[in-house]
């Protein structure tokens, strides 16, 4: 099956996430703006007024978190650590005073709200704020799922039954994770595919490599193992990407593809399916 040089593979990596205009309003940005306006209109900012504010507007708690530099994920961790729960809606409704007291004692919430709500910000302030934020949870998930969706679509177009995000059974009854198993997971898996797409970098890329290595290690000689690996995040982790490419170069896996090479993936998947009598 198709193989090429490592440099050629790196050159074929594509950007999975779409560019976005940060000035275009979203539902989340409008909600933040609404809460910020309401905070600016408060007659007084103190623990009591802020506690009353979040009792009435429970969804305002993440905005207060932003005011003291806490992302939603960090806010949930802080609430769980100090108050035993990450559910800010319930906490705001039933324990609003404790929420505000905790944020004020640990992050100077009252002072920061008072200082920031009437301040005039310039363009540099806006850019600094954007540099310190992550537009991630939804975008990262969508980026990761794009590669999975594309390989699943190819299998569907070929009329192949498949299971997604499952495990397959290989040598000596050992199992390994896979993102696509044809015709099904477990003992029935004949073709398994890893789909790993990242436009950002981090330890998750190393974890993805380990998954592919585990698939190669536990496969049966009669099973086909393929990997769809794409995203510009890999360019910052070339050693990790090379580990997967080495598996392909040494024939420990049967194919490695970017989205640019989906035509090759389709051809190889069809050939493997025909060899196994699935088509």
LINURHU-V971602 format. One record per residue. N is the residue number from 1. SS is DSSP state (a for helix, b for strand, c for the rest). NEAR is the number of other ideal C-beta (glycine too) atoms within 8 Angstrom. D_LAST is the distance of its C-alpha to the last C-alpha in whole Angstrom. Layout:
BEGIN
N_SS_NEAR_D_LAST, N_SS_NEAR_D_LAST
END
This chain:
BEGIN
1_c_6_18, 2_c_9_20, 3_c_6_24, 4_c_5_27, 5_c_5_31, 6_a_9_32, 7_a_6_34, 8_a_8_31, 9_a_13_29, 10_a_11_32, 11_a_6_33, 12_c_9_30, 13_c_11_30, 14_c_10_31, 15_c_6_33, 16_c_13_31, 17_c_8_34, 18_c_3_35, 19_c_4_39, 20_c_6_41, 21_c_5_45, 22_c_5_47, 23_c_3_50, 24_c_6_47, 25_c_5_48, 26_c_6_46, 27_a_5_46, 28_a_6_47, 29_a_8_49, 30_a_9_51, 31_a_10_52, 32_a_10_53, 33_a_9_55, 34_a_8_57, 35_a_12_57, 36_a_10_59, 37_a_8_61, 38_a_11_62, 39_a_14_63, 40_a_8_65, 41_c_5_67, 42_c_10_68, 43_c_3_72, 44_c_5_72, 45_c_10_69, 46_c_7_70, 47_a_10_68, 48_a_6_69, 49_a_11_68, 50_a_14_65, 51_a_12_64, 52_a_9_65, 53_a_12_63, 54_a_15_60, 55_a_9_61, 56_a_6_60, 57_c_8_57, 58_a_11_55, 59_a_8_53, 60_a_13_55, 61_a_14_55, 62_a_10_52, 63_a_12_54, 64_a_13_57, 65_a_14_55, 66_a_10_54, 67_a_11_58, 68_c_11_59, 69_c_6_56, 70_c_10_53, 71_c_9_49, 72_a_9_48, 73_a_7_46, 74_a_9_50, 75_a_13_51, 76_a_10_49, 77_a_9_50, 78_a_12_54, 79_a_15_54, 80_a_10_52, 81_a_6_55, 82_a_8_58, 83_a_11_57, 84_c_4_55, 85_c_8_52, 86_c_7_50, 87_c_7_50, 88_a_13_52, 89_a_9_52, 90_a_8_54, 91_a_15_56, 92_a_14_57, 93_a_8_58, 94_a_6_60, 95_c_8_61, 96_a_13_61, 97_a_8_65, 98_a_9_63, 99_a_16_60, 100_a_13_63, 101_a_9_65, 102_a_12_62, 103_a_12_61, 104_a_11_65, 105_a_6_66, 106_a_7_63, 107_a_10_62, 108_c_7_65, 109_a_13_63, 110_a_11_67, 111_a_7_68, 112_a_11_65, 113_a_13_64, 114_a_8_68, 115_a_7_68, 116_a_8_65, 117_a_11_65, 118_c_4_68, 119_c_6_67, 120_c_3_66, 121_c_5_63, 122_c_6_62, 123_a_5_59, 124_a_6_60, 125_a_8_59, 126_a_9_56, 127_a_8_54, 128_a_8_56, 129_a_8_54, 130_a_8_51, 131_a_6_51, 132_c_6_51, 133_c_7_49, 134_c_4_45, 135_c_6_43, 136_c_7_40, 137_a_7_39, 138_a_7_37, 139_a_9_36, 140_a_10_35, 141_a_8_33, 142_a_9_31, 143_a_13_31, 144_a_11_29, 145_a_9_27, 146_a_11_26, 147_a_16_24, 148_a_14_22, 149_a_8_21, 150_a_12_20, 151_a_15_17, 152_a_11_16, 153_a_8_16, 154_a_12_14, 155_a_12_11, 156_a_9_12, 157_a_7_12, 158_c_11_8, 159_c_5_8, 160_c_12_8, 161_c_5_11, 162_c_12_13, 163_b_8_17, 164_b_9_20, 165_b_5_23, 166_b_11_22, 167_b_9_23, 168_b_14_21, 169_b_9_22, 170_c_11_22, 171_a_7_25, 172_a_4_28, 173_a_5_26, 174_c_8_27, 175_b_10_26, 176_b_14_25, 177_b_9_25, 178_b_14_22, 179_b_11_21, 180_b_14_17, 181_b_17_15, 182_b_16_12, 183_c_10_11, 184_c_11_15, 185_c_10_18, 186_b_11_20, 187_c_4_19, 188_c_8_16, 189_c_15_15, 190_c_10_13, 191_b_15_13, 192_b_16_16, 193_b_14_18, 194_b_15_21, 195_b_12_23, 196_b_16_26, 197_b_15_28, 198_c_14_32, 199_c_11_35, 200_c_7_37, 201_c_7_38, 202_c_6_39, 203_a_5_38, 204_a_7_35, 205_a_14_34, 206_a_9_35, 207_a_8_33, 208_a_13_30, 209_a_12_30, 210_a_8_31, 211_a_12_28, 212_a_15_26, 213_a_10_28, 214_a_10_28, 215_a_17_24, 216_a_11_24, 217_a_7_27, 218_a_10_25, 219_c_12_22, 220_c_6_21, 221_c_4_20, 222_c_4_16, 223_c_12_16, 224_b_9_15, 225_b_14_18, 226_b_16_18, 227_b_17_21, 228_b_17_22, 229_b_16_25, 230_b_13_28, 231_c_15_31, 232_a_9_34, 233_a_12_36, 234_a_15_34, 235_a_8_37, 236_a_6_39, 237_c_11_38, 238_a_9_37, 239_a_6_37, 240_a_12_35, 241_a_14_32, 242_a_9_33, 243_a_10_32, 244_a_14_28, 245_a_11_28, 246_a_8_30, 247_a_14_27, 248_a_14_25, 249_a_8_27, 250_c_6_28, 251_c_6_24, 252_c_7_24, 253_c_14_21, 254_c_10_19, 255_b_12_19, 256_b_13_22, 257_b_13_22, 258_c_11_24, 259_a_12_23, 260_a_7_25, 261_a_10_22, 262_a_11_19, 263_a_6_18, 264_a_10_18, 265_a_14_16, 266_a_11_13, 267_a_9_13, 268_a_13_13, 269_a_15_10, 270_a_10_8, 271_a_9_9, 272_a_11_9, 273_a_13_6, 274_a_9_5, 275_a_6_8, 276_c_9_8, 277_c_5_5, 278_c_10_4, 279_c_8_0
END
